[in-house]
Amino acid sequence: MEDLEKKIIKAIDYVRPSLQNDGGDIEYVKTEGNKVFVKLQGACAGCMYSALTLKNGVERMLKVNVDENIEVVDLTFQDA
């Protein structure tokens, strides 16, 4: 596993408890370039705030702690 991928997973694991407290979760799928692909699960999947959670929560955490050029891509309702 690449160093960048390890940092991404560590940052996602940091925000995971917040999602789990609301009955949801997040699954890291893959990284391609500066795009991080994830799937929301449980209560987070389909929640009207899911886009806000991904951009202002997960993506922000990754930009601050991993790389400012990271973009989170939601694959919740797609096959990866």
C-alpha positions in Angstrom: 0.0 0.0 0.0 1.4 3.4 -1.0 2.2 6.0 1.6 -0.5 8.4 0.2 -3.1 5.7 0.4 -2.2 5.0 4.0 -2.6 8.7 4.9 -6.0 8.8 3.2 -7.2 5.7 5.0 -5.9 7.1 8.3 -7.8 10.4 7.8 -11.0 8.6 6.8 -10.7 6.4 9.9 -10.4 9.6 12.0 -13.9 10.9 10.8 -15.5 7.4 10.7 -16.7 7.5 14.4 -18.6 10.7 13.7 -20.5 8.9 10.9 -21.0 5.8 13.0 -22.5 7.9 15.8 -25.3 8.9 13.3 -25.9 5.3 12.2 -23.7 5.5 9.1 -20.2 4.6 7.9 -17.8 5.3 5.0 -15.9 2.8 2.9 -12.7 3.7 1.2 -12.8 2.3 -2.4 -9.7 3.5 -4.2 -7.5 6.5 -5.2 -6.8 7.6 -8.7 -4.5 10.6 -9.0 -6.0 13.2 -6.7 -9.4 11.6 -6.6 -10.5 9.5 -3.6 -13.4 7.3 -4.2 -15.7 6.3 -1.3 -19.0 4.8 -0.5 -21.3 6.0 2.3 -23.1 3.2 4.1 -26.0 2.8 6.6 -27.9 6.0 7.5 -25.4 8.1 5.5 -26.3 6.5 2.2 -29.1 8.6 0.8 -29.1 11.1 3.6 -30.0 14.6 2.4 -26.8 15.9 4.1 -24.4 13.3 2.5 -23.0 15.7 -0.1 -22.3 18.2 2.7 -20.7 15.5 4.9 -18.4 14.4 2.0 -17.3 18.0 1.0 -17.2 19.8 4.3 -16.2 16.8 6.4 -14.3 14.1 4.7 -12.8 16.1 1.8 -11.9 18.9 4.1 -10.1 16.5 6.4 -8.2 15.0 3.5 -7.2 18.4 2.1 -5.9 19.5 5.5 -4.2 16.3 6.5 -3.1 14.6 3.3 -3.1 16.9 0.2 -4.9 20.1 -0.6 -5.6 18.9 -4.1 -7.7 15.9 -3.1 -11.2 15.6 -4.4 -13.7 13.1 -2.9 -15.9 11.2 -5.3 -19.1 9.5 -4.0 -19.7 6.0 -5.4 -22.5 5.2 -2.9 -25.0 4.3 -5.7 -22.5 3.2 -8.3 -20.5 0.0 -8.9 -16.8 0.6 -8.4 
